[in-house]
Amino acid sequence: MPCRIPLLAALLTLTASPVLADGFEPVRDRDAFVALVEGRELRLGLFRIGLNVMPDGKIEGSALGWRVTGTWSWKDGYFCREMEWSGKPIPYNCQLVEARGDELRFTVDRGAGDSAAFRLR
């Protein structure tokens, strides 16, 4: 069985590096976020993560071949989610979302923590 600890760290971010001012623009509201993700997959190639964040508040996908499920909501300008990966809970966290072209960056702890940038496919 492959090591699951590094993947879990990536999933915890949405599921990580300090945020830099590099062309990413904050996504301020739910409708703008949904317009970006609806019908598209979030991909993080290093960990073979593919996630679908659906308008109805569900998250589905896989990481290293194991199923990822969860729920999300938009609260006070942040993407708030909780997930489960291969039977392991990924705790609730609200994240700053920023966009640049076909990339979305999620930064944990309302923008104060680590971040991960996902490609939109």
MDTraj code that builds the backbone (N, CA, C; nanometers):
import mdtraj as md
import numpy as np

residues = "MET PRO CYS ARG ILE PRO LEU LEU ALA ALA LEU LEU THR LEU THR ALA SER PRO VAL LEU ALA ASP GLY PHE GLU PRO VAL ARG ASP ARG ASP ALA PHE VAL ALA LEU VAL GLU GLY ARG GLU LEU ARG LEU GLY LEU PHE ARG ILE GLY LEU ASN VAL MET PRO ASP GLY LYS ILE GLU GLY SER ALA LEU GLY TRP ARG VAL THR GLY THR TRP SER TRP LYS ASP GLY TYR PHE CYS ARG GLU MET GLU TRP SER GLY LYS PRO ILE PRO TYR ASN CYS GLN LEU VAL GLU ALA ARG GLY ASP GLU LEU ARG PHE THR VAL ASP ARG GLY ALA GLY ASP SER ALA ALA PHE ARG LEU ARG".split()
xyz = np.array([
    [0.0852, -0.1182, 0.0000],
    [0.0000, 0.0000, 0.0000],
    [0.0897, 0.1245, 0.0000],
    [0.0654, 0.2225, -0.0902],
    [0.1465, 0.3428, -0.0946],
    [0.1280, 0.4260, 0.0321],
    [0.2256, 0.5097, 0.0575],
    [0.2190, 0.5990, 0.1742],
    [0.1055, 0.6983, 0.1554],
    [0.0164, 0.7082, 0.2527],
    [-0.1007, 0.7930, 0.2400],
    [-0.0852, 0.9247, 0.3145],
    [0.0203, 0.9429, 0.3917],
    [0.0366, 1.0649, 0.4713],
    [0.0544, 1.1889, 0.3834],
    [0.1448, 1.1915, 0.2823],
    [0.1567, 1.3120, 0.1997],
    [0.0269, 1.3467, 0.1283],
    [-0.0451, 1.2476, 0.0816],
    [-0.1717, 1.2731, 0.0140],
    [-0.2722, 1.3328, 0.1102],
    [-0.2777, 1.2817, 0.2314],
    [-0.3705, 1.3353, 0.3301],
    [-0.3406, 1.4822, 0.3558],
    [-0.2136, 1.5191, 0.3602],
    [-0.1774, 1.6603, 0.3795],
    [-0.2292, 1.7452, 0.2643],
    [-0.2171, 1.6961, 0.1413],
    [-0.2676, 1.7712, 0.0260],
    [-0.4189, 1.7825, 0.0316],
    [-0.4858, 1.6762, 0.0695],
    [-0.6312, 1.6798, 0.0792],
    [-0.6776, 1.7724, 0.1903],
    [-0.6003, 1.7852, 0.2953],
    [-0.6390, 1.8751, 0.4035],
    [-0.6473, 2.0189, 0.3534],
    [-0.5640, 2.0542, 0.2558],
    [-0.5715, 2.1880, 0.1992],
    [-0.6985, 2.2043, 0.1190],
    [-0.7329, 2.1235, 0.0310],
    [-0.8698, 2.0989, -0.0177],
    [-0.8764, 1.9578, -0.0283],
    [-0.7622, 1.9872, -0.0702],
    [-0.6769, 1.8889, -0.0441],
    [-0.6306, 1.8350, -0.1341],
    [-0.0032, 2.2002, -0.0656],
    [-0.0051, 2.2954, 0.0422],
    [0.1206, 2.3800, 0.0288],
    [0.1860, 2.5431, 0.0307],
    [0.2871, 2.6432, 0.0163],
    [0.2332, 2.7791, 0.0530],
    [0.3181, 2.8687, 0.1027],
    [0.2692, 3.0016, 0.1390],
    [0.2108, 3.0753, 0.0184],
    [0.1132, 3.1600, 0.0437],
    [0.0463, 3.2350, -0.0622],
    [0.1329, 3.3534, -0.1036],
    [0.1476, 3.3707, -0.2343],
    [0.2228, 3.4824, -0.2892],
    [0.1316, 3.5628, -0.3803],
    [0.1615, 3.6913, -0.3958],
    [0.0860, 3.7749, -0.4892],
    [0.1364, 3.7429, -0.6291],
    [0.0682, 3.6533, -0.6988],
    [0.1186, 3.6051, -0.8267],
    [0.0099, 3.5933, -0.9322],
    [-0.0800, 3.6876, -0.9363],
    [-0.1822, 3.6880, -1.0389],
    [-0.3115, 3.6204, -1.0007],
    [-0.3188, 3.5555, -0.8868],
    [-0.4439, 3.4968, -0.8404],
    [-0.5333, 3.6073, -0.7852],
    [-0.6614, 3.5985, -0.8192],
    [-0.7605, 3.6955, -0.7722],
    [-0.8606, 3.6245, -0.6817],
    [-0.8970, 3.6858, -0.5683],
    [-0.9938, 3.6211, -0.4782],
    [-1.1297, 3.5998, -0.5452],
    [-1.1901, 3.4866, -0.5149],
    [-1.3274, 3.4587, -0.5566],
    [-1.4131, 3.4997, -0.4368],
    [-1.4982, 3.5978, -0.4550],
    [-1.5678, 3.6601, -0.3421],
    [-1.7036, 3.6006, -0.3067],
    [-1.7696, 3.5358, -0.4030],
    [-1.9037, 3.4873, -0.3686],
    [-1.9315, 3.3500, -0.4290],
    [-2.0332, 3.2879, -0.3760],
    [-2.0700, 3.1515, -0.4131],
    [-2.1015, 3.1389, -0.5618],
    [-2.1785, 3.2324, -0.6168],
    [-2.2167, 3.2240, -0.7580],
    [-2.0943, 3.2272, -0.8493],
    [-1.9978, 3.3114, -0.8171],
    [-1.8748, 3.3181, -0.8965],
    [-1.7974, 3.1866, -0.8854],
    [-1.7936, 3.1300, -0.7653],
    [-1.7255, 3.0021, -0.7449],
    [-1.7933, 2.8914, -0.8252],
    [-1.9247, 2.8827, -0.8152],
    [-1.9988, 2.7785, -0.8872],
    [-1.9776, 2.7934, -1.0378],
    [-1.9761, 2.9153, -1.0880],
    [-1.9535, 2.9375, -1.2313],
    [-1.8171, 2.8823, -1.2744],
    [-1.7189, 2.8870, -1.1867],
    [-1.5858, 2.8350, -1.2185],
    [-1.5788, 2.6824, -1.2159],
    [-1.6472, 2.6195, -1.1203],
    [-1.6302, 2.4746, -1.1003],
    [-1.7387, 2.3871, -1.1628],
    [-1.8535, 2.4442, -1.1931],
    [-1.9649, 2.3622, -1.2412],
    [-1.9272, 2.2894, -1.3702],
    [-1.9428, 2.1568, -1.3684],
    [-1.9147, 2.0747, -1.4839],
    [-1.7667, 2.0522, -1.5113],
    [-1.6811, 2.0918, -1.4188],
    [-1.5366, 2.0766, -1.4364],
    [-1.4780, 1.9983, -1.3197],
    [-1.3618, 1.9429, -1.3414],
    [-1.2936, 1.8662, -1.2379],
    [-1.1734, 1.9453, -1.1877],
    [-1.1524, 1.9438, -1.0572],
    [-1.0322, 2.0006, -0.9966],
    [-0.9260, 1.8911, -0.9961],
    [-0.8072, 1.9200, -1.0522],
    [-0.7026, 1.8180, -1.0625],
    [-0.5751, 1.8677, -0.9974],
    [-0.5136, 1.7795, -0.9222],
    [-0.3822, 1.8038, -0.8633],
    [-0.2988, 1.6826, -0.9004],
    [-0.2182, 1.6962, -1.0067],
    [-0.1505, 1.5831, -1.0673],
    [-0.0517, 1.5108, -0.9795],
    [0.0233, 1.5809, -0.8975],
    [0.1257, 1.5186, -0.8156],
    [0.0695, 1.4047, -0.7308],
    [-0.0496, 1.4244, -0.6777],
    [-0.1113, 1.3239, -0.5919],
    [-0.2269, 1.2514, -0.6615],
    [-0.2393, 1.2689, -0.7936],
    [-0.3480, 1.2070, -0.8703],
    [-0.4825, 1.2308, -0.8037],
    [-0.5080, 1.3569, -0.7717],
    [-0.6353, 1.3962, -0.7114],
    [-0.7238, 1.4524, -0.8213],
    [-0.8465, 1.4046, -0.8282],
    [-0.9484, 1.4584, -0.9174],
    [-1.0771, 1.4737, -0.8387],
    [-1.1258, 1.5963, -0.8270],
    [-1.2444, 1.6236, -0.7459],
    [-1.3485, 1.7000, -0.8260],
    [-1.4744, 1.6656, -0.8035],
    [-1.5862, 1.7413, -0.8583],
    [-1.6559, 1.8096, -0.7417],
    [-1.6631, 1.9409, -0.7480],
    [-1.7316, 2.0211, -0.6461],
    [-1.8606, 2.0680, -0.7111],
    [-1.9712, 2.0107, -0.6668],
    [-2.0984, 2.0321, -0.7344],
    [-2.1806, 2.1444, -0.6703],
    [-2.2628, 2.2116, -0.7506],
    [-2.3440, 2.3225, -0.6994],
    [-2.4365, 2.2839, -0.5841],
    [-2.4732, 2.1561, -0.5744],
    [-2.5657, 2.1146, -0.4685],
    [-2.4972, 2.0917, -0.3336],
    [-2.3666, 2.1220, -0.3246],
    [-2.2959, 2.1101, -0.1974],
    [-2.2237, 1.9781, -0.1773],
    [-2.2156, 1.8952, -0.2808],
    [-2.1455, 1.7675, -0.2694],
    [-2.0066, 1.7764, -0.3310],
    [-1.9164, 1.6954, -0.2778],
    [-1.7819, 1.6787, -0.3324],
    [-1.7633, 1.5295, -0.3569],
    [-1.7167, 1.4953, -0.4765],
    [-1.6890, 1.3559, -0.5103],
    [-1.5624, 1.3508, -0.5933],
    [-1.4897, 1.2410, -0.5803],
    [-1.3705, 1.2240, -0.6610],
    [-1.2845, 1.1120, -0.6110],
    [-1.1560, 1.1193, -0.6459],
    [-1.0629, 1.0170, -0.6023],
    [-0.9244, 1.0770, -0.5857],
    [-0.8445, 1.0065, -0.5067],
    [-0.7054, 1.0440, -0.4850],
    [-0.6257, 0.9157, -0.4663],
    [-0.5260, 0.8959, -0.5509],
    [-0.4469, 0.7731, -0.5517],
    [-0.5331, 0.6487, -0.5609],
    [-0.6457, 0.6605, -0.6298],
    [-0.7326, 0.5467, -0.6497],
    [-0.8356, 0.5243, -0.5407],
    [-0.8298, 0.5995, -0.4327],
    [-0.9284, 0.5862, -0.3256],
    [-1.0338, 0.6951, -0.3376],
    [-1.1529, 0.6612, -0.3034],
    [-1.2670, 0.7516, -0.3157],
    [-1.2584, 0.8679, -0.2164],
    [-1.2987, 0.9854, -0.2649],
    [-1.3111, 1.1055, -0.1828],
    [-1.4566, 1.1501, -0.1907],
    [-1.5169, 1.1762, -0.0759],
    [-1.6526, 1.2302, -0.0705],
    [-1.6546, 1.3436, 0.0300],
    [-1.7550, 1.4285, 0.0191],
    [-1.7670, 1.5365, 0.1163],
    [-1.8801, 1.6307, 0.0835],
    [-1.8865, 1.7344, 0.1633],
    [-1.9852, 1.8403, 0.1440],
    [-1.9152, 1.9747, 0.1560],
    [-1.9786, 2.0760, 0.0967],
    [-1.9235, 2.2106, 0.1057],
    [-2.0364, 2.3122, 0.1136],
    [-2.0021, 2.4293, 0.1629],
    [-2.0930, 2.5438, 0.1635],
    [-2.0073, 2.6697, 0.1494],
    [-2.0724, 2.7796, 0.1229],
    [-2.0042, 2.9082, 0.1101],
    [-2.0459, 2.9921, 0.2296],
    [-1.9499, 3.0341, 0.3132],
    [-1.9811, 3.1114, 0.4337],
    [-1.8889, 3.2321, 0.4458],
    [-1.9488, 3.3499, 0.4521],
    [-1.8739, 3.4744, 0.4739],
    [-1.7576, 3.4912, 0.3764],
    [-1.7786, 3.4506, 0.2513],
    [-1.6763, 3.4686, 0.1489],
    [-1.5736, 3.3570, 0.1410],
    [-1.5983, 3.2450, 0.2087],
    [-1.5036, 3.1338, 0.2097],
    [-1.5711, 3.0032, 0.1716],
    [-1.4937, 2.9157, 0.1077],
    [-1.5335, 2.7808, 0.0733],
    [-1.5102, 2.6947, 0.1978],
    [-1.6164, 2.6408, 0.2535],
    [-1.6061, 2.5603, 0.3753],
    [-1.6417, 2.4171, 0.3408],
    [-1.5533, 2.3238, 0.3763],
    [-1.5751, 2.1853, 0.3378],
    [-1.5320, 2.0898, 0.4481],
    [-1.5917, 1.9701, 0.4401],
    [-1.5419, 1.8562, 0.5148],
    [-1.5493, 1.7384, 0.4206],
    [-1.4507, 1.6483, 0.4328],
    [-1.4425, 1.5376, 0.3375],
    [-1.4000, 1.4103, 0.4089],
    [-1.4075, 1.3028, 0.3326],
    [-1.3573, 1.1739, 0.3780],
    [-1.2794, 1.1137, 0.2622],
    [-1.1627, 1.0596, 0.2932],
    [-1.0791, 0.9970, 0.1926],
    [-1.0435, 0.8571, 0.2399],
    [-1.0910, 0.7579, 0.1672],
    [-1.0608, 0.6189, 0.1986],
    [-1.0911, 0.5849, 0.3446],
    [-1.2043, 0.6379, 0.3932],
    [-1.2453, 0.6103, 0.5303],
    [-1.1834, 0.7005, 0.6349],
    [-1.0960, 0.7908, 0.5953],
    [-1.0321, 0.8833, 0.6890],
    [-1.0995, 1.0194, 0.6793],
    [-1.1502, 1.0714, 0.7926],
    [-1.2135, 1.2034, 0.7884],
    [-1.1111, 1.3146, 0.7666],
    [-1.1504, 1.4119, 0.6872],
    [-1.0717, 1.5331, 0.6662],
    [-1.1541, 1.6445, 0.7294],
    [-1.1059, 1.7029, 0.8381],
    [-1.1872, 1.7932, 0.9183],
    [-1.2379, 1.9168, 0.8430],
    [-1.3489, 1.9680, 0.8934],
    [-1.4102, 2.0911, 0.8434],
    [-1.3074, 2.2037, 0.8442],
    [-1.3051, 2.2811, 0.7339],
    [-1.2159, 2.3962, 0.7257],
    [-1.2727, 2.4935, 0.6246],
    [-1.2631, 2.6216, 0.6537],
    [-1.3045, 2.7262, 0.5599],
    [-1.1796, 2.7812, 0.4922],
    [-1.1873, 2.7958, 0.3593],
    [-1.0702, 2.8286, 0.2805],
    [-1.0927, 2.9469, 0.1881],
    [-0.9895, 3.0272, 0.1740],
    [-0.9878, 3.1332, 0.0747],
    [-0.9720, 3.0677, -0.0616],
    [-1.0528, 3.1101, -0.1586],
    [-1.0408, 3.0602, -0.2960],
    [-0.9946, 3.1752, -0.3835],
    [-0.8948, 3.1464, -0.4670],
    [-0.8439, 3.2450, -0.5624],
    [-0.8345, 3.1791, -0.6992],
    [-0.8554, 3.2595, -0.8033],
    [-0.8543, 3.2075, -0.9397],
    [-0.7493, 3.2786, -1.0235],
    [-0.6912, 3.2006, -1.1161],
    [-0.5998, 3.2540, -1.2173],
    [-0.6131, 3.1643, -1.3384],
    [-0.6789, 3.2139, -1.4415],
    [-0.6996, 3.1318, -1.5601],
    [-0.7751, 3.0048, -1.5256],
    [-0.7172, 2.8910, -1.5610],
    [-0.7792, 2.7618, -1.5328],
    [-0.7250, 2.6986, -1.4049],
    [-0.6855, 2.7818, -1.3095],
    [-0.6379, 2.7324, -1.1807],
    [-0.7202, 2.7928, -1.0674],
    [-0.7446, 2.7125, -0.9664],
    [-0.8044, 2.7612, -0.8426],
    [-0.7096, 2.7267, -0.7295],
    [-0.6802, 2.8260, -0.6471],
    [-0.5962, 2.8029, -0.5300],
    [-0.6832, 2.8102, -0.4058],
    [-0.6712, 2.7087, -0.3205],
    [-0.7435, 2.7009, -0.1943],
    [-0.6421, 2.7173, -0.0819],
    [-0.6674, 2.8125, 0.0084],
    [-0.5780, 2.8364, 0.1212],
    [-0.6557, 2.8161, 0.2498],
    [-0.6093, 2.7200, 0.3306],
    [-0.6807, 2.6810, 0.4521],
    [-0.6839, 2.7939, 0.5547],
    [-0.7657, 2.7726, 0.6551],
    [-0.7773, 2.8650, 0.7688],
    [-0.8086, 3.0077, 0.7243],
    [-0.9064, 3.0171, 0.6337],
    [-0.9512, 3.1474, 0.5829],
    [-0.8375, 3.2308, 0.5232],
    [-0.7460, 3.1619, 0.4572],
    [-0.6364, 3.2306, 0.3885],
    [-0.5106, 3.2448, 0.4705],
    [-0.5083, 3.1968, 0.5927],
    [-0.3927, 3.2147, 0.6803],
    [-0.2964, 3.0962, 0.6796],
    [-0.3325, 2.9860, 0.6131],
    [-0.2503, 2.8651, 0.6198],
    [-0.1890, 2.8266, 0.4872],
    [-0.1659, 2.6974, 0.4713],
    [-0.1077, 2.6426, 0.3496],
    [-0.2083, 2.6454, 0.2357],
    [-0.1553, 2.6357, 0.1141],
    [-0.2433, 2.6400, -0.0021],
    [-0.2054, 2.5325, -0.1025],
    [-0.3010, 2.5018, -0.1896],
    [-0.2777, 2.4108, -0.3013],
    [-0.3531, 2.4666, -0.4215],
    [-0.2889, 2.4626, -0.5371],
    [-0.3495, 2.5120, -0.6609],
    [-0.3923, 2.3917, -0.7463],
    [-0.5183, 2.3906, -0.7832],
    [-0.5774, 2.2844, -0.8633],
    [-0.6049, 2.3368, -1.0033],
    [-0.5854, 2.2525, -1.1024],
    [-0.6212, 2.2844, -1.2408],
    [-0.7678, 2.2511, -1.2625],
    [-0.8363, 2.3340, -1.3377],
    [-0.9750, 2.3071, -1.3768],
    [-0.9733, 2.2373, -1.5120],
    [-1.0363, 2.1192, -1.5189],
    [-1.0409, 2.0430, -1.6450],
    [-1.1850, 2.0210, -1.6858],
])
top = md.Topology()
chain = top.add_chain()
for i, resn in enumerate(residues, 1):
    res = top.add_residue(resn, chain, resSeq=i)
    for name in ("N", "CA", "C"):
        top.add_atom(name, md.element.get_by_symbol(name[0]), res)
traj = md.Trajectory(xyz[None], top)
